[in-house]
Amino acid sequence: MPFVEDQLTLLARGLDQIEPTDGLRKKLEASAKTGKPLRVKYGIDPTGIDVHLGHTVPLRKLRQFQELGHQAVLIIGNYTALVGDPSGRDETRARLTQEQVEKNAQDYLKQISKILDMSKTEVRPNGDWFGKFTFLDVLSLTSKITVQRILERDDFSKRFHSRPESIPIYLHECLYPLMQGHDSVEIHADIELGGSEQLFNLMMGRRLQDAAGQEPQVCVTLPILRGLDGVRRMGKSLGNYVGVGESADQQFGKTLSIPDDLMKEWFLLLTDRSVSEIETLVDSAKTHPMIAKKTLARDIVAFYYGADTATAAQANFEKQFGDKKDPDTIPEVSIPAAEATQPIGLLALLVKVGFCKSNSEARNKVTEGAVSIGPERTKITDWKATVTLADGLVVRLGSKKIVRVRVV
């Protein structure tokens, strides 16, 4: 295990806050003195099925602790997900069923394995303990905090004082920080990682550990990653995300679409490049922004797919958008042979291959001149046109959407 100063230098990169301020140093010093690895906790609620780059910011930090020889403890919040984390929310989260949560959890672990060494990761579903709670246990847990303290948290305060009438705060939401804090008691966490909006929940862990006679954990928060629009936090519902499970070509292309002023943040939080390298790359006087952005896209793709695949993704992108040629790898859409016996309306085809959600949207795209088909890239601007479906037919919408039809 490296010296404490070396560990601090690596771990301090990209952090938002450490509470208490000297806590991380003290924990590392104690670990070095005793030879006992720190137990570093990060919890994720399987509320959806897509892990995106925003989720990976704390996961990458957890990986750093893991590579330094500490114990990564991943909490799968299969019970906290049933409550819904109110952090950063101005309304109540929609509640999921237990079946939805369990299915999502399996998908999450598969995607997270791209970031963490799962053979060295302790995975703990918090249903292991909350599933055994009695009503008396719930009473004991809720007695550890006052209503006044709960209402101090920013999310609840805004909702409580909203006008003309307050936005409801449901009682089950108040359980969430207590449950997250109790997770720390159960696994004897030394450090807990989370986004900057998670500080209240992380501090609850310190409070409950102290009440349980444990040494309180150190709370380490990280910035919230801004999405492709460069303004709002990355999220699937906002359509501004890059998914961990997306193809190399998709990851590369999406990364190139970010605003230039977002590059420094992404380099810092999503790559292992040194601060001096990053400063050179984002300085437009030293590096052209497109060269820097392609470097960033390669770094991201290489982390999940390897350097060779990242190089191929760049070549595909340049071939498609620079040389105006189709990429080597084209997504395919299967259409039953019975449906290919007669020509299909162009609008219906665009909906069938997933380019448009409705005929009206498809009509707008066609009249804009955004649709082309076949090896000659024939542009079709007549929305009444029909298309003969042949196996291998390539359909394009704009410069980014392309599929190959397979008649089966």
C-alpha positions as CSV (number, residue, x, y, z in Angstrom):
1,M,0.0,0.0,0.0
2,P,1.5,3.4,-1.0
3,F,2.5,6.0,1.6
4,V,-0.3,8.2,3.0
5,E,0.8,11.3,1.1
6,D,0.8,9.4,-2.2
7,Q,-2.7,8.1,-1.4
8,L,-3.9,11.5,-0.5
9,T,-2.6,13.1,-3.7
10,L,-4.4,10.5,-5.8
11,L,-7.6,10.4,-3.8
12,A,-8.0,14.2,-3.4
13,R,-8.3,14.7,-7.1
14,G,-11.8,15.8,-8.2
15,L,-13.3,15.7,-4.7
16,D,-15.9,18.2,-3.7
17,Q,-15.8,18.0,0.1
18,I,-14.4,15.9,3.0
19,E,-16.1,15.9,6.3
20,P,-14.4,16.3,8.7
21,T,-11.7,18.1,6.8
22,D,-8.8,16.2,8.2
23,G,-10.8,12.9,8.4
24,L,-9.4,11.2,5.3
25,R,-5.8,11.8,6.3
26,K,-6.4,10.5,9.8
27,K,-8.2,7.4,8.4
28,L,-5.3,6.7,6.0
29,E,-2.7,7.2,8.7
30,A,-4.6,4.8,11.0
31,S,-4.8,2.2,8.2
32,A,-1.1,2.6,7.5
33,K,-0.2,2.2,11.1
34,T,-2.4,-0.9,11.7
35,G,-2.0,-2.5,8.2
36,K,-5.8,-2.8,8.1
37,P,-7.5,-1.7,4.9
38,L,-10.2,0.9,5.1
39,R,-13.8,-0.1,4.4
40,V,-15.0,2.3,1.8
41,K,-18.7,2.4,1.1
42,Y,-20.7,3.5,-1.9
43,G,-24.4,2.8,-2.2
44,I,-26.5,2.7,-5.4
45,D,-30.2,2.3,-5.7
46,P,-31.3,0.2,-8.7
47,T,-34.1,2.5,-9.7
48,G,-33.4,2.1,-13.4
49,I,-31.4,-0.2,-15.7
50,D,-28.9,2.2,-17.3
51,V,-25.7,3.2,-15.5
52,H,-24.3,6.4,-17.1
53,L,-21.1,8.3,-16.8
54,G,-22.6,10.5,-14.0
55,H,-22.9,7.4,-11.9
56,T,-19.3,6.4,-12.6
57,V,-17.7,9.5,-10.9
58,P,-18.0,8.0,-7.3
59,L,-17.6,4.5,-8.7
60,R,-14.2,5.5,-10.2
61,K,-13.2,7.0,-6.9
62,L,-14.2,3.7,-5.2
63,R,-12.0,1.9,-7.7
64,Q,-9.1,4.1,-6.8
65,F,-9.5,3.1,-3.1
66,Q,-9.7,-0.5,-4.3
67,E,-6.5,-0.2,-6.3
68,L,-4.7,1.3,-3.3
69,G,-5.5,-1.9,-1.3
70,H,-8.6,-0.8,0.6
71,Q,-11.9,-2.7,0.8
72,A,-14.6,-1.5,-1.6
73,V,-18.1,-2.2,-0.2
74,L,-20.9,-1.7,-2.7
75,I,-24.3,-1.3,-1.1
76,I,-27.1,-2.4,-3.5
77,G,-30.1,-0.4,-2.1
78,N,-32.8,-2.9,-2.9
79,Y,-34.7,-1.6,0.2
80,T,-33.8,2.1,0.0
81,A,-34.9,2.0,-3.7
82,L,-38.4,1.1,-2.5
83,V,-38.4,4.4,-0.5
84,G,-36.7,6.6,-3.1
85,D,-33.9,9.0,-2.4
86,P,-35.3,12.6,-2.0
87,S,-31.8,14.1,-2.4
88,G,-31.8,16.8,-5.1
89,R,-35.5,16.4,-5.7
90,D,-38.3,18.9,-5.4
91,E,-41.0,16.2,-5.6
92,T,-41.6,12.7,-4.3
93,R,-39.9,10.0,-6.4
94,A,-42.2,7.4,-8.0
95,R,-42.1,4.2,-6.0
96,L,-40.9,0.9,-7.6
97,T,-42.1,-2.6,-7.0
98,Q,-39.8,-5.1,-5.3
99,E,-39.7,-7.2,-8.5
100,Q,-38.6,-4.1,-10.6
101,V,-35.8,-3.3,-8.1
102,E,-34.5,-6.9,-8.1
103,K,-34.3,-7.1,-11.9
104,N,-32.6,-3.7,-12.1
105,A,-30.1,-4.8,-9.5
106,Q,-28.8,-7.6,-11.7
107,D,-28.4,-5.2,-14.6
108,Y,-26.6,-2.7,-12.5
109,L,-24.1,-5.2,-11.3
110,K,-23.3,-6.3,-14.8
111,Q,-22.6,-2.7,-15.8
112,I,-20.7,-1.8,-12.7
113,S,-18.4,-4.7,-13.3
114,K,-16.9,-2.6,-16.1
115,I,-15.6,-0.2,-13.5
116,L,-14.9,-2.2,-10.3
117,D,-13.0,-5.4,-9.8
118,M,-16.0,-7.4,-8.6
119,S,-13.8,-10.3,-7.4
120,K,-12.4,-7.9,-4.8
121,T,-15.7,-6.0,-4.1
122,E,-17.9,-6.7,-1.1
123,V,-21.5,-6.5,-2.5
124,R,-24.2,-6.1,0.2
125,P,-27.9,-5.7,-0.6
126,N,-29.4,-3.6,2.3
127,G,-32.4,-5.9,2.2
128,D,-30.2,-8.3,4.1
129,W,-30.8,-6.3,7.3
130,F,-33.9,-4.2,6.5
131,G,-35.8,-7.3,5.5
132,K,-35.4,-8.6,9.0
133,F,-36.5,-5.3,10.7
134,T,-39.4,-5.4,13.1
135,F,-41.7,-2.5,13.9
136,L,-39.7,-2.0,17.1
137,D,-36.5,-1.7,15.1
138,V,-38.1,1.0,13.0
139,L,-39.2,2.8,16.1
140,S,-35.6,2.6,17.4
141,L,-34.2,3.9,14.2
142,T,-36.6,6.9,13.9
143,S,-35.9,7.9,17.5
144,K,-32.3,8.9,16.4
145,I,-33.4,12.1,14.7
146,T,-36.0,14.9,15.2
147,V,-38.5,16.2,12.7
148,Q,-36.8,19.6,12.9
149,R,-33.5,18.1,11.9
150,I,-35.1,16.3,8.9
151,L,-36.7,19.6,7.8
152,E,-33.4,21.3,7.8
153,R,-32.2,19.4,4.7
154,D,-32.4,21.6,1.7
155,D,-34.7,19.3,-0.4
156,F,-37.4,19.2,2.3
157,S,-37.0,22.8,3.3
158,K,-37.7,24.0,-0.3
159,R,-40.7,21.8,-0.5
160,F,-42.1,22.8,2.9
161,H,-41.7,26.5,2.2
162,S,-42.8,26.4,-1.4
163,R,-45.7,28.7,-2.3
164,P,-48.6,29.2,-3.0
165,E,-48.9,25.8,-1.2
166,S,-46.2,23.4,0.0
167,I,-45.2,20.4,-2.1
168,P,-46.0,17.2,-0.1
169,I,-43.3,15.5,2.0
170,Y,-44.3,12.0,2.6
171,L,-43.3,10.3,5.8
172,H,-41.6,7.4,4.1
173,E,-39.2,9.8,2.4
174,C,-38.0,10.9,5.9
175,L,-36.8,7.3,6.4
176,Y,-34.4,7.4,3.5
177,P,-31.4,9.2,5.2
178,L,-31.9,7.0,8.3
179,M,-31.8,3.9,6.2
180,Q,-28.7,5.0,4.3
181,G,-27.0,5.9,7.6
182,H,-27.9,2.6,9.1
183,D,-26.2,0.8,6.2
184,S,-22.9,2.4,7.4
185,V,-23.5,0.9,10.9
186,E,-24.2,-2.6,9.5
187,I,-21.0,-2.7,7.4
188,H,-18.8,-0.7,9.8
189,A,-17.9,1.9,7.1
190,D,-14.7,3.9,7.5
191,I,-15.4,6.2,4.5
192,E,-18.6,6.8,2.5
193,L,-18.6,8.2,-1.0
194,G,-21.5,10.1,-2.6
195,G,-22.5,13.0,-4.8
196,S,-22.4,16.6,-3.4
197,E,-26.2,16.5,-2.9
198,Q,-25.7,13.4,-0.6
199,L,-23.9,15.1,2.3
200,F,-27.0,15.1,4.6
201,N,-27.4,11.3,4.1
202,L,-23.7,10.7,4.6
203,M,-23.6,12.7,7.8
204,M,-26.5,10.7,9.1
205,G,-24.2,7.7,8.9
206,R,-21.7,9.4,11.2
207,R,-24.5,10.2,13.6
208,L,-25.9,6.6,13.7
209,Q,-22.4,5.1,14.0
210,D,-21.6,7.3,16.9
211,A,-24.8,6.3,18.6
212,A,-23.9,2.6,18.0
213,G,-20.5,3.1,19.6
214,Q,-18.6,2.9,16.3
215,E,-15.9,5.3,15.1
216,P,-17.8,7.6,12.7
217,Q,-17.1,7.4,9.0
218,V,-15.5,10.1,6.9
219,C,-17.9,11.6,4.4
220,V,-16.4,12.2,0.9
221,T,-18.5,14.0,-1.7
222,L,-17.8,14.4,-5.4
223,P,-19.2,16.9,-8.0
224,I,-22.3,16.2,-10.0
225,L,-21.3,15.5,-13.6
226,R,-23.0,17.8,-16.1
227,G,-24.5,16.1,-19.1
228,L,-24.1,16.5,-22.8
229,D,-25.9,19.9,-22.8
230,G,-23.2,21.3,-20.4
231,V,-25.8,22.7,-18.1
232,R,-27.9,20.1,-16.3
233,R,-26.8,17.1,-14.3
234,M,-26.4,14.0,-16.5
235,G,-29.6,11.9,-16.5
236,K,-31.4,9.5,-18.7
237,S,-34.7,11.4,-18.3
238,L,-33.0,14.5,-19.7
239,G,-31.6,12.7,-22.7
240,N,-28.1,14.2,-21.9
241,Y,-26.3,11.1,-20.9
242,V,-23.7,8.6,-22.1
243,G,-24.4,5.1,-21.0
244,V,-21.8,2.6,-19.7
245,G,-23.5,-0.1,-21.6
246,E,-23.7,1.8,-24.9
247,S,-21.6,0.8,-27.8
248,A,-18.1,2.2,-28.4
249,D,-19.3,4.2,-31.4
250,Q,-22.2,5.7,-29.4
251,Q,-19.9,6.7,-26.5
252,F,-17.4,8.2,-28.9
253,G,-20.0,10.2,-30.9
254,K,-21.9,11.5,-27.9
255,T,-18.7,12.7,-26.2
256,L,-17.8,14.7,-29.3
257,S,-21.1,16.5,-29.0
258,I,-20.3,18.2,-25.6
259,P,-19.6,21.9,-25.3
260,D,-15.9,22.8,-25.3
261,D,-16.1,24.3,-21.8
262,L,-17.2,20.9,-20.4
263,M,-14.0,19.1,-21.4
264,K,-12.0,20.1,-18.4
265,E,-14.6,18.7,-16.0
266,W,-15.0,15.5,-17.9
267,F,-11.2,14.9,-18.2
268,L,-10.9,15.4,-14.5
269,L,-13.8,13.2,-13.4
270,L,-13.8,10.6,-16.1
271,T,-10.1,10.0,-17.0
272,D,-6.8,9.3,-15.3
273,R,-4.9,12.0,-17.2
274,S,-2.7,14.2,-15.0
275,V,-3.8,17.7,-14.2
276,S,-0.9,19.1,-16.3
277,E,-2.0,17.1,-19.3
278,I,-5.5,18.2,-18.9
279,E,-4.5,21.9,-18.7
280,T,-2.6,21.5,-22.0
281,L,-5.4,19.7,-23.7
282,V,-8.1,22.2,-22.8
283,D,-5.9,25.3,-23.6
284,S,-7.1,26.2,-27.1
285,A,-3.9,28.0,-27.7
286,K,-2.0,24.7,-27.3
287,T,-4.5,22.1,-28.5
288,H,-7.3,22.4,-31.0
289,P,-10.6,21.8,-29.2
290,M,-11.6,19.0,-31.7
291,I,-8.2,17.2,-31.1
292,A,-8.8,17.5,-27.3
293,K,-12.4,16.3,-27.6
294,K,-11.3,13.3,-29.6
295,T,-8.7,12.5,-27.0
296,L,-11.4,12.7,-24.3
297,A,-13.7,10.4,-26.3
298,R,-10.9,7.9,-26.9
299,D,-10.0,7.9,-23.2
300,I,-13.7,7.2,-22.2
301,V,-14.2,4.4,-24.8
302,A,-10.8,2.9,-23.9
303,F,-11.8,2.6,-20.3
304,Y,-14.8,0.4,-21.1
305,Y,-13.7,-1.3,-24.3
306,G,-9.9,-1.1,-24.6
307,A,-7.5,1.1,-26.6
308,D,-7.9,-0.8,-29.9
309,T,-11.7,-0.4,-29.9
310,A,-11.4,3.3,-29.0
311,T,-9.1,3.8,-32.0
312,A,-11.6,1.9,-34.2
313,A,-14.5,4.0,-32.9
314,Q,-12.6,7.2,-33.9
315,A,-11.9,5.8,-37.4
316,N,-15.6,4.9,-37.8
317,F,-16.6,8.4,-36.7
318,E,-14.2,10.1,-39.1
319,K,-15.2,7.8,-41.9
320,Q,-18.9,8.5,-41.4
321,F,-18.8,12.2,-40.7
322,G,-15.5,13.3,-42.3
323,D,-15.5,11.2,-45.5
324,K,-19.3,11.0,-45.6
325,K,-19.1,7.2,-45.7
326,D,-21.1,4.7,-43.7
327,P,-19.3,3.3,-40.6
328,D,-17.9,-0.3,-40.6
329,T,-20.4,-1.3,-37.9
330,I,-24.0,-0.5,-38.5
331,P,-26.9,-1.4,-36.1
332,E,-29.4,-3.8,-37.6
333,V,-33.2,-3.9,-37.4
334,S,-35.0,-7.2,-38.3
335,I,-38.2,-7.0,-40.3
336,P,-40.3,-10.2,-41.0
337,A,-40.2,-11.4,-44.6
338,A,-44.0,-11.3,-44.6
339,E,-43.9,-7.5,-44.1
340,A,-41.4,-7.0,-46.9
341,T,-43.5,-8.4,-49.8
342,Q,-45.0,-5.0,-50.5
343,P,-43.3,-1.5,-50.5
344,I,-43.7,0.3,-47.2
345,G,-44.4,3.9,-46.7
346,L,-41.3,6.0,-45.9
347,L,-42.9,7.5,-42.8
348,A,-43.9,4.0,-41.5
349,L,-40.4,2.8,-42.1
350,L,-38.8,5.6,-40.1
351,V,-41.1,4.7,-37.2
352,K,-40.4,1.0,-37.5
353,V,-36.6,1.3,-37.4
354,G,-36.9,3.6,-34.3
355,F,-35.8,6.8,-35.9
356,C,-39.1,8.6,-35.1
357,K,-41.8,8.2,-32.6
358,S,-44.7,9.2,-34.9
359,N,-45.6,9.7,-38.5
360,S,-45.8,13.4,-38.0
361,E,-42.3,13.5,-36.6
362,A,-41.1,11.4,-39.6
363,R,-42.9,13.7,-42.0
364,N,-41.0,16.7,-40.6
365,K,-37.7,14.9,-41.0
366,V,-38.4,13.9,-44.6
367,T,-39.4,17.4,-45.6
368,E,-36.3,18.7,-44.0
369,G,-34.2,16.6,-46.3
370,A,-32.7,14.5,-43.5
371,V,-33.5,11.0,-44.9
372,S,-31.4,9.0,-47.3
373,I,-31.3,5.3,-48.2
374,G,-29.2,2.8,-50.1
375,P,-25.5,2.7,-51.1
376,E,-25.8,5.9,-53.2
377,R,-27.2,7.8,-50.2
378,T,-30.2,8.7,-52.2
379,K,-32.0,11.6,-50.4
380,I,-35.8,11.4,-50.2
381,T,-37.8,14.6,-49.6
382,D,-41.3,13.3,-50.6
383,W,-43.0,12.2,-47.4
384,K,-45.5,10.2,-49.5
385,A,-42.8,8.0,-51.0
386,T,-42.7,4.2,-50.5
387,V,-39.6,2.0,-50.1
388,T,-39.0,-1.5,-51.3
389,L,-37.5,-3.5,-48.4
390,A,-34.5,-5.5,-49.4
391,D,-32.2,-7.4,-47.1
392,G,-29.2,-5.1,-46.3
393,L,-30.9,-1.8,-47.1
394,V,-29.3,1.0,-45.3
395,V,-31.5,3.8,-44.0
396,R,-30.1,7.1,-42.6
397,L,-31.6,10.0,-40.7
398,G,-29.3,13.0,-40.5
399,S,-25.6,12.4,-39.9
400,K,-25.9,10.4,-36.7
401,K,-28.7,7.8,-37.1
402,I,-28.1,4.8,-39.4
403,V,-29.5,1.2,-39.5
404,R,-29.3,-1.7,-41.8
405,V,-32.6,-3.6,-42.5
406,R,-32.5,-7.4,-42.2
407,V,-35.4,-9.2,-43.8
408,V,-35.9,-12.4,-41.7
